[in-house]
Amino acid sequence: MLIYESHYKNIASIVMESSQLRVTILPESGGKIQSIFNKIEGKELLIQSQNSEFKRSDYDNSFSDGDQSGFDEVFPTIEACRYPTAPWSGINIPDHGEVWTLPWAAERHEDHVTLTVDGVRFPYQLKKKIEFQQENCLKISYSVANRSDFPFSYIWAPHILFAREEDFEVCLPSAVKTVMSTCNLDNKLGGFGTMHTWPTTVVDDAAYPISKTYPMYPGKCEKYYAMDTLDEGWCALFNPKTGSAVGLSFPVSDVPYLGIWDGFIGDQCATALEPCTGAFDDLGVANLWRRVQSVEGKSARAWYLTLTVDTVKSVEGIDAAGNFKCQK
């Protein structure tokens, strides 16, 4: 394994390499994972901007005005909103949260990288440790420390913009039977609160397979959440024609919700798999629905995420070690 300093376009980076993956991290821009390159298949997993330079975003910028690429950390909300409870009631939280635009302090170690950032409008510190759990599996261990005396509610989500192949399918745990649309833009799943059966629903009196990422339609922008209680913490994209799969695993005790975004980033097709600590994008809405995690005063919470690439015959789950449960 190699860990070294480099540059991505015009911005400093840290690169981690195993025999199967090359991972590029941008500490100065949200500590984001900009690139995950599958060395075995010779392909980039994440959407990359076609601009010659990386477009940095300032604090409180809209996500749509930024580079719109790679894997950003979203915390403590997804949509811009006001903090819902005392003692921070009414304080504005930026679009996609605070940390995706901030510089993170980074430390390179022999076998891992740690990155840390402090909140701007709220008294927390978010930290992550990135390492290879296996040659084909990246593990990210997270922790949030609450420095105040009051409980702090938060939504964390990994905003991973996977570049889509035409035959990709979204694979979710068998417990998921119903999903709810949370996107207010014009799309086939309808406005916020529209319920659908998973993996196939009915739209305009015709079967509509939500799990199939194609065919695309102009302006596609679908976001939905699993409404059923997750009994397993995993999700994946799988190409049944080639066997190519990329999947995430996470602890449902700490990350109990799961959202999926599917649509266009510019003229590129992307799917974001988003296990999260609070549902429905808006921290205030999550608080009203009681679908949000919190950390008590002067304490911390921890969780993890694994990201695995593999070639398989089916996807039946992903364990905590990042192994696909399937027929090889």
C-alpha positions as CSV (number, residue, x, y, z in Angstrom):
1,M,0.0,0.0,0.0
2,L,1.2,3.5,-0.8
3,I,0.2,6.9,0.7
4,Y,1.7,10.0,-0.8
5,E,1.1,13.7,-1.6
6,S,0.1,14.8,-5.1
7,H,-2.1,17.2,-7.0
8,Y,-5.6,16.8,-8.5
9,K,-5.8,19.4,-11.3
10,N,-5.0,22.7,-9.4
11,I,-5.5,21.5,-5.8
12,A,-3.2,19.6,-3.4
13,S,-4.2,16.0,-2.8
14,I,-3.3,12.9,-0.8
15,V,-3.3,9.6,-2.7
16,M,-3.8,6.1,-1.2
17,E,-3.2,3.1,-3.3
18,S,-3.8,-0.6,-2.8
19,S,-3.2,-3.3,-5.5
20,Q,-6.8,-2.7,-6.7
21,L,-7.9,0.9,-5.8
22,R,-6.4,4.3,-6.1
23,V,-8.1,6.9,-3.9
24,T,-7.5,10.7,-4.2
25,I,-8.4,12.9,-1.2
26,L,-8.7,16.7,-1.2
27,P,-8.1,18.0,2.4
28,E,-8.4,21.6,1.4
29,S,-11.9,21.2,-0.1
30,G,-14.1,19.5,2.5
31,G,-11.7,16.6,3.0
32,K,-13.6,15.0,0.1
33,I,-12.6,11.8,-1.7
34,Q,-12.4,13.2,-5.2
35,S,-11.6,9.9,-7.1
36,I,-11.8,6.2,-6.5
37,F,-10.1,4.4,-9.5
38,N,-10.7,0.7,-10.0
39,K,-7.2,-0.5,-11.1
40,I,-8.5,-4.0,-12.0
41,E,-11.2,-2.8,-14.4
42,G,-9.4,0.4,-15.4
43,K,-12.3,2.8,-14.6
44,E,-13.1,5.7,-12.5
45,L,-16.0,5.1,-10.1
46,L,-17.0,8.7,-9.3
47,I,-18.3,11.5,-11.4
48,Q,-15.5,13.9,-12.4
49,S,-16.0,17.5,-13.7
50,Q,-14.8,18.1,-17.2
51,N,-13.4,21.5,-16.2
52,S,-9.6,21.8,-16.5
53,E,-9.4,23.2,-12.9
54,F,-11.1,22.1,-9.7
55,K,-13.9,24.5,-8.7
56,R,-13.6,25.3,-5.0
57,S,-16.7,26.3,-3.1
58,D,-16.8,28.9,-0.3
59,Y,-18.7,28.4,2.9
60,D,-22.5,28.7,2.5
61,N,-22.3,28.3,-1.3
62,S,-24.9,26.2,-3.0
63,F,-23.7,22.7,-4.0
64,S,-25.0,23.2,-7.5
65,D,-22.6,26.1,-8.0
66,G,-19.6,24.0,-7.1
67,D,-17.6,21.2,-8.8
68,Q,-20.4,18.6,-8.4
69,S,-18.1,15.7,-8.4
70,G,-16.6,12.9,-6.2
71,F,-17.6,12.1,-2.7
72,D,-18.4,14.9,-0.2
73,E,-19.2,14.6,3.5
74,V,-22.6,16.1,4.2
75,F,-23.1,17.3,7.8
76,P,-25.2,18.4,9.8
77,T,-27.9,18.6,7.2
78,I,-28.4,17.9,3.5
79,E,-30.8,20.6,2.5
80,A,-30.2,24.2,3.7
81,C,-32.5,24.8,6.7
82,R,-32.7,26.3,10.2
83,Y,-31.5,24.4,13.2
84,P,-34.7,23.1,14.9
85,T,-34.1,23.1,18.6
86,A,-32.6,25.2,21.4
87,P,-30.0,26.5,22.1
88,W,-29.3,26.9,18.4
89,S,-32.9,27.4,17.2
90,G,-33.2,29.3,14.0
91,I,-29.5,29.3,13.1
92,N,-29.1,28.8,9.3
93,I,-27.3,25.7,8.1
94,P,-25.8,25.9,4.6
95,D,-26.9,23.7,1.7
96,H,-25.3,20.2,2.0
97,G,-24.1,21.3,5.5
98,E,-21.0,23.0,6.8
99,V,-18.1,20.7,6.3
100,W,-18.0,20.0,2.5
101,T,-16.6,23.5,1.8
102,L,-14.2,23.7,4.7
103,P,-10.5,22.8,4.8
104,W,-9.8,19.7,6.9
105,A,-6.6,19.1,8.9
106,A,-5.0,16.0,7.4
107,E,-2.4,13.6,8.8
108,R,-0.7,10.9,6.8
109,H,0.3,7.7,8.6
110,E,1.9,4.5,7.4
111,D,-1.4,2.7,6.7
112,H,-4.1,5.4,7.0
113,V,-5.1,9.0,6.7
114,T,-7.0,11.0,9.3
115,L,-8.9,14.2,8.6
116,T,-10.5,16.6,11.1
117,V,-12.7,19.6,10.9
118,D,-14.5,21.9,13.4
119,G,-18.0,23.3,13.0
120,V,-18.4,27.0,12.2
121,R,-21.9,27.8,13.6
122,F,-22.1,24.8,16.0
123,P,-19.6,23.4,18.6
124,Y,-18.7,20.0,17.1
125,Q,-15.6,18.3,15.7
126,L,-16.0,15.8,12.9
127,K,-13.2,13.3,12.3
128,K,-12.6,10.5,9.8
129,K,-10.0,7.8,9.4
130,I,-9.5,6.4,5.9
131,E,-7.8,3.0,5.4
132,F,-7.9,-0.1,3.2
133,Q,-9.7,-2.9,5.0
134,Q,-9.0,-5.2,2.1
135,E,-7.3,-4.6,-1.3
136,N,-10.7,-4.0,-2.8
137,C,-12.3,-2.4,0.2
138,L,-12.0,1.1,1.7
139,K,-13.1,1.7,5.3
140,I,-13.9,5.1,6.7
141,S,-14.3,5.4,10.4
142,Y,-16.2,8.5,11.6
143,S,-16.6,10.2,15.0
144,V,-18.4,13.4,16.0
145,A,-17.5,15.1,19.3
146,N,-20.1,17.5,20.8
147,R,-18.2,20.2,22.8
148,S,-21.3,21.8,24.2
149,D,-23.5,20.9,27.2
150,F,-26.6,20.4,25.1
151,P,-27.6,17.5,22.8
152,F,-26.7,18.1,19.2
153,S,-28.9,16.6,16.4
154,Y,-27.3,16.0,13.0
155,I,-27.7,14.4,9.6
156,W,-24.6,12.8,8.2
157,A,-24.6,11.4,4.7
158,P,-21.9,10.4,2.3
159,H,-22.6,12.2,-1.0
160,I,-21.0,9.7,-3.3
161,L,-21.7,10.5,-7.0
162,F,-21.2,7.1,-8.7
163,A,-20.7,7.3,-12.4
164,R,-23.4,5.0,-13.8
165,E,-23.2,2.2,-16.3
166,E,-26.2,1.7,-18.5
167,D,-27.1,-1.7,-17.0
168,F,-26.6,-0.8,-13.3
169,E,-29.3,-1.7,-10.8
170,V,-29.7,-0.4,-7.3
171,C,-29.7,-3.3,-4.8
172,L,-31.1,-2.8,-1.3
173,P,-31.8,-5.1,1.7
174,S,-34.8,-7.4,1.4
175,A,-36.6,-5.5,4.2
176,V,-37.1,-2.5,1.9
177,K,-40.6,-2.7,0.4
178,T,-41.6,0.9,0.3
179,V,-39.8,4.1,-0.6
180,M,-40.8,7.8,-0.4
181,S,-40.0,10.5,-2.9
182,T,-38.4,13.6,-1.3
183,C,-37.5,15.5,-4.4
184,N,-39.7,18.5,-5.3
185,L,-38.4,18.8,-8.8
186,D,-40.5,17.4,-11.7
187,N,-39.8,13.7,-11.9
188,K,-41.6,10.4,-12.4
189,L,-41.7,9.6,-8.6
190,G,-43.7,12.7,-7.8
191,G,-43.3,15.4,-5.1
192,F,-42.3,15.1,-1.5
193,G,-44.2,12.4,0.4
194,T,-45.2,10.3,-2.6
195,M,-45.0,6.6,-1.7
196,H,-44.0,3.8,-4.0
197,T,-43.5,0.1,-3.8
198,W,-39.9,-1.1,-4.2
199,P,-38.3,-2.2,-6.5
200,T,-41.1,-1.6,-9.1
201,T,-43.9,0.9,-8.8
202,V,-46.7,2.1,-11.2
203,V,-46.4,5.5,-13.0
204,D,-49.0,6.6,-15.5
205,D,-50.6,3.2,-15.3
206,A,-47.4,1.4,-16.4
207,A,-44.8,-0.5,-14.4
208,Y,-41.8,1.7,-13.5
209,P,-38.7,-0.2,-12.2
210,I,-37.2,2.3,-9.7
211,S,-34.2,0.1,-9.2
212,K,-33.2,0.2,-12.8
213,T,-31.1,3.4,-13.4
214,Y,-31.9,3.4,-17.1
215,P,-33.7,4.4,-19.2
216,M,-33.0,8.0,-18.4
217,Y,-35.4,10.8,-19.3
218,P,-34.7,14.5,-19.7
219,G,-34.1,16.3,-16.5
220,K,-34.2,13.2,-14.3
221,C,-33.7,14.0,-10.7
222,E,-35.1,11.4,-8.3
223,K,-34.5,11.2,-4.6
224,Y,-36.2,8.6,-2.4
225,Y,-35.8,7.1,1.1
226,A,-36.4,3.6,2.3
227,M,-39.4,3.7,4.6
228,D,-39.0,0.3,6.2
229,T,-36.8,-0.4,9.2
230,L,-33.4,-1.7,7.9
231,D,-32.3,-5.0,9.4
232,E,-29.1,-4.9,7.4
233,G,-26.8,-2.0,6.7
234,W,-25.8,-2.2,3.1
235,C,-26.6,-1.0,-0.5
236,A,-25.0,-1.5,-3.9
237,L,-24.9,-0.8,-7.6
238,F,-24.7,-4.0,-9.7
239,N,-24.3,-4.6,-13.4
240,P,-25.8,-8.1,-14.0
241,K,-24.4,-8.3,-17.5
242,T,-20.7,-7.8,-16.4
243,G,-20.9,-8.7,-12.7
244,S,-19.3,-5.4,-11.8
245,A,-20.5,-4.2,-8.4
246,V,-19.7,-1.4,-5.9
247,G,-21.3,-1.5,-2.5
248,L,-21.4,0.1,0.9
249,S,-21.9,-1.4,4.4
250,F,-22.6,0.5,7.6
251,P,-23.9,-0.1,11.1
252,V,-27.7,0.3,11.2
253,S,-27.6,1.0,14.9
254,D,-25.9,4.3,14.2
255,V,-26.8,4.9,10.5
256,P,-30.4,3.6,10.4
257,Y,-31.7,5.4,7.3
258,L,-31.0,5.1,3.5
259,G,-31.6,7.5,0.7
260,I,-30.9,7.2,-3.0
261,W,-30.4,10.0,-5.5
262,D,-30.5,9.3,-9.3
263,G,-30.2,11.6,-12.2
264,F,-28.1,14.0,-14.2
265,I,-25.0,15.9,-13.1
266,G,-24.6,18.2,-16.1
267,D,-24.7,15.8,-19.0
268,Q,-23.4,12.9,-16.9
269,C,-25.5,10.2,-15.3
270,A,-25.0,9.6,-11.6
271,T,-26.4,7.6,-8.8
272,A,-25.7,8.5,-5.1
273,L,-26.1,5.8,-2.5
274,E,-26.7,7.7,0.8
275,P,-26.9,5.8,4.1
276,C,-27.5,8.5,6.7
277,T,-28.2,9.3,10.3
278,G,-31.3,11.3,9.6
279,A,-34.0,11.1,6.9
280,F,-35.6,13.3,4.4
281,D,-32.7,15.8,3.8
282,D,-33.9,18.7,6.0
283,L,-32.7,18.5,9.6
284,G,-35.9,20.2,10.8
285,V,-38.1,17.7,9.0
286,A,-36.0,14.8,10.3
287,N,-36.6,16.2,13.8
288,L,-40.3,16.4,13.3
289,W,-40.5,12.8,12.0
290,R,-38.2,11.7,14.8
291,R,-35.8,10.2,12.2
292,V,-32.5,11.8,13.3
293,Q,-29.5,10.9,15.5
294,S,-28.0,13.1,18.1
295,V,-24.9,13.2,20.3
296,E,-25.3,14.1,24.0
297,G,-23.5,17.1,25.5
298,K,-19.7,16.7,26.1
299,S,-19.7,13.3,24.4
300,A,-19.1,11.6,21.1
301,R,-20.6,9.1,18.7
302,A,-18.8,6.9,16.1
303,W,-19.8,4.9,13.0
304,Y,-18.2,3.5,9.9
305,L,-18.7,3.1,6.2
306,T,-17.1,0.5,3.9
307,L,-16.9,0.8,0.1
308,T,-16.1,-2.4,-1.8
309,V,-15.6,-3.2,-5.5
310,D,-15.9,-6.7,-6.8
311,T,-17.1,-8.9,-9.7
312,V,-19.9,-11.2,-8.6
313,K,-22.9,-13.1,-9.9
314,S,-25.4,-11.6,-7.6
315,V,-25.7,-9.2,-4.7
316,E,-27.4,-10.5,-1.6
317,G,-25.8,-8.3,1.0
318,I,-22.5,-6.9,2.2
319,D,-21.0,-7.7,5.7
320,A,-19.2,-5.3,8.1
321,A,-15.8,-6.4,6.6
322,G,-17.0,-5.2,3.2
323,N,-17.5,-8.7,1.7
324,F,-20.3,-9.2,-0.8
325,K,-22.7,-12.0,0.2
326,C,-23.3,-13.6,-3.2
327,Q,-22.3,-16.3,-5.6
328,K,-18.9,-15.7,-7.0
